[in-house]
Amino acid sequence: MQAEKEKEDVLQWLVGKSLTAVMFFSGYVDFLFNDLVLSSLSWPVVVDGEGRVTRLGSGYRDVLCAQINKLVKATEDAPERLQILFNDGSRIVIPLDTVEIPGPERATLSGNGQFFRAWLIHGSSKP
């Protein structure tokens, strides 16, 4: 059972859900999708029709919050990044190969008091 859960693409659970909130903390960002929380411990990037916005870019927080209420069309779980693609073509990219933050975790998915998955640097994961 544990090995099956490791293989399951839990990021796909976000497909069909709307982003309901973006919460900023010191050192990480939480994305709430109704009952699921995707925590990004590396700074996400937003890519839309206007270009690419990083945390050092002007209006970073506003661009992330502009994704609220958008519907998730698809997700990608790749060794170097996670991607959340919205129905309007914009996307949030969470880099998994960032070396400037301490510890191995780069993102986690949880919800309803349960932990589902952690993505670690260089794409390795643990349940």
C-alpha positions in Angstrom: 0.0 0.0 0.0 2.8 2.5 0.9 4.6 1.8 -2.4 1.4 2.4 -4.3 0.9 5.8 -2.7 4.5 6.8 -3.5 3.8 6.0 -7.2 0.5 7.8 -7.3 0.6 11.3 -8.8 -1.2 13.1 -6.0 -0.6 16.5 -7.6 -3.3 15.5 -10.1 -5.8 15.7 -7.2 -5.7 19.5 -7.9 -7.1 19.1 -11.4 -10.6 20.5 -11.5 -10.2 22.5 -8.3 -10.0 26.2 -8.0 -7.2 28.0 -6.2 -9.1 29.4 -3.2 -6.3 31.3 -1.3 -2.7 32.2 -1.3 -1.0 32.5 2.1 2.4 34.1 2.5 4.7 33.1 5.4 8.3 33.8 6.2 10.1 31.5 3.9 7.2 29.7 2.2 3.8 30.1 0.4 0.7 28.0 0.8 -1.7 27.5 -2.0 -5.2 26.4 -0.9 -7.4 24.3 -3.3 -10.5 23.9 -1.3 -9.6 21.0 1.0 -6.0 20.5 -0.2 -2.9 22.6 0.7 0.1 22.7 -1.5 3.0 24.3 0.4 5.9 25.7 -1.6 9.1 26.0 0.4 11.0 27.2 -2.6 9.7 30.4 -4.1 7.2 29.7 -6.9 7.3 31.5 -10.3 4.2 32.7 -12.2 4.2 32.4 -15.9 1.4 34.1 -17.8 0.7 36.1 -21.0 2.7 39.0 -19.6 5.8 36.9 -19.0 7.6 35.3 -16.0 7.4 36.8 -12.5 9.8 35.7 -9.7 9.8 36.8 -6.1 12.3 39.5 -7.0 10.0 40.9 -9.6 7.7 43.9 -9.1 4.2 42.9 -8.1 5.1 39.3 -7.3 2.5 38.9 -4.5 -0.2 40.5 -6.7 0.5 38.2 -9.6 0.3 35.1 -7.3 -2.9 36.3 -5.8 -4.4 37.0 -9.3 -4.4 33.2 -9.7 -7.1 32.9 -7.0 -10.4 31.5 -8.3 -8.8 30.1 -11.4 -9.5 26.5 -12.2 -6.6 23.9 -12.4 -6.6 22.4 -15.9 -3.5 20.2 -15.5 -0.5 19.5 -13.4 3.1 18.3 -14.0 5.3 16.5 -11.5 8.8 16.5 -13.0 12.1 15.9 -11.2 13.1 19.6 -11.4 9.7 21.3 -10.9 6.0 21.1 -10.1 3.6 22.9 -12.4 0.0 24.0 -11.9 -1.6 25.0 -15.2 -4.7 27.0 -15.0 -7.6 27.2 -17.5 -6.5 30.6 -18.8 -3.0 29.3 -19.7 -1.2 30.8 -16.8 0.8 28.6 -14.5 2.6 28.4 -11.2 6.0 26.7 -11.3 7.6 25.4 -8.1 11.3 24.7 -8.6 12.5 21.5 -6.9 16.2 22.1 -7.6 16.6 25.3 -5.6 19.7 25.1 -3.4 19.4 28.4 -1.5 17.0 27.0 1.1 18.0 24.7 3.9 16.7 21.2 4.2 15.6 18.7 1.6 11.9 19.6 1.3 10.8 21.9 -1.5 7.0 21.3 -1.5 4.3 19.3 0.4 0.7 18.4 -0.2 -1.7 17.9 2.7 -5.4 18.3 3.5 -8.0 17.6 6.1 -5.3 16.9 8.7 -3.5 14.4 6.6 -0.1 14.5 5.0 0.1 13.1 1.4 3.5 13.8 0.0 6.7 15.8 0.1 8.8 16.7 -2.9 12.5 16.9 -2.1 15.4 18.6 -3.8 16.3 17.0 -7.1 12.8 15.4 -7.4 13.1 12.6 -4.9 10.0 12.1 -2.8 8.8 10.6 0.4 5.2 9.6 1.3 
